Amino acid sequence: MDDEISRIKAVESISRSSFGNKYDNQTGEKQYSQDFYQDLSELSSQAGKRAFDDFNKQAALFYFNSLEKEELSSIKHDNVPLSDFSLEQAVDLLHDDSYFGVEQTSFRISRFVLENSGNSKNMISSGKKGVTQGFREAEKIWGGRLPEICYETYDTAIKKIENK
């Protein structure tokens, strides 16, 4: 817990120093540096990639029996390819209190956005957009509607981000 707090404080410090507190003399509005906008874009992109990966893994576990051995081998949990799991073991990973369950997966997604936002509302918003982008990309890859667990996870992750 103390390590997480230290990391968040470090990100906040970096955010303040790299974004600066410059104001437009005529409008009084805060001006952000180019680095700030690059950081926004990078956070959104990284959040999207992370969310995409997590949602794809959830969907793959849900559709465990329909995947090719090669696809199952490419997804690992605790360094063990899913191809080595039995159907029962794979299903167990989706239970509420398990690694790929709604709570733990949404926690990992929301934690990534919040820890990397430096408490900046703009960064949090950008990270949230990235999560949505990653989710939409996962839907495209799967050819439409994902398993319901993915929607529950998405909704829970977004609520965690919004309730920050």
PyMOL commands that set and color helices and strands:
alter all, ss='L'
color gray80, all
select helices_A, chain A and resi 2-19+34-62+64-66+69-74+82-84+87-92+102-115+121-141+148-162
alter helices_A, ss='H'
color red, helices_A
select strands_A, chain A and resi 22-23+30-31+76-77+80-81
alter strands_A, ss='S'
color yellow, strands_A
deselect
rebuild
show_as cartoon
